[in-house]
Amino acid sequence: MKARVHVYLKPSVLDPQGQTITTALNGFGYSAIRSVRQGKYFDVEFDESLDESAVREQLTKIAHDVLANPVIEEYSMELLG
């Protein structure tokens, strides 16, 4: 089973890279862009022997303990099949 974890900064955390991208896009003529927030994602593939419940349980722990910094980041997960 494959899954994807999206990791992004909490809304209260400044995002200088996103601000730079916003400024660049505005400079390229995309004046309707008001803000950009950057993030990252991880594709994780699990052994097919695990059921969906076990995958979700392990993925939640991995996302919280390893992939995201819970002090400044949030995450979401999706199963891809």
C-alpha positions in Angstrom: 0.0 0.0 0.0 1.2 3.5 -0.8 0.7 6.6 1.2 1.6 10.3 1.0 2.4 12.6 3.9 2.1 16.3 3.3 4.1 18.4 5.7 3.6 22.2 5.9 4.4 25.0 8.3 1.7 26.0 10.8 -0.1 29.2 9.9 1.5 31.1 12.8 5.0 30.3 11.6 6.6 32.7 9.1 7.5 31.3 5.7 10.3 33.3 4.2 10.6 30.9 1.2 6.9 31.3 0.5 7.2 35.1 0.8 10.1 35.1 -1.7 8.0 32.9 -4.1 5.1 35.3 -3.8 7.3 38.3 -4.6 8.8 36.5 -7.6 5.4 35.5 -8.9 4.1 39.1 -8.5 7.2 40.3 -10.4 6.5 37.9 -13.2 3.1 39.6 -13.6 0.9 37.2 -11.5 -0.5 40.1 -9.5 -3.5 38.1 -8.3 -1.2 35.9 -6.1 -1.5 37.2 -2.5 0.5 34.5 -0.7 2.3 31.2 -1.1 3.1 28.7 1.6 5.7 26.1 0.8 5.7 22.5 2.1 7.0 19.1 1.3 5.6 15.6 0.8 6.8 12.1 1.4 5.7 9.0 -0.6 5.8 5.9 1.6 5.3 2.4 0.4 4.2 -0.3 2.9 4.3 -4.1 2.6 1.0 -5.4 1.2 0.6 -7.7 4.2 -0.5 -4.7 6.3 -4.2 -3.8 6.4 -5.4 -0.2 6.1 -5.8 0.3 9.9 -2.2 -0.8 10.5 -0.9 1.5 7.8 -2.7 4.5 9.1 -1.5 3.8 12.7 2.2 3.4 11.6 2.0 6.4 9.2 0.6 8.6 11.9 3.5 7.7 14.2 6.1 8.1 11.5 4.7 11.5 10.4 4.6 12.8 14.0 7.9 11.4 15.2 10.1 11.6 12.1 8.7 13.5 9.1 7.3 16.6 10.8 8.5 18.9 13.5 5.2 19.2 15.6 6.4 22.4 17.1 6.3 24.3 13.8 4.7 22.0 11.3 1.5 20.2 10.6 0.8 17.2 8.4 -1.9 15.4 6.5 -1.9 11.9 5.2 -3.6 10.1 2.3 -3.6 6.5 1.2 -2.9 6.1 -2.5 -3.8 2.5 -2.9 
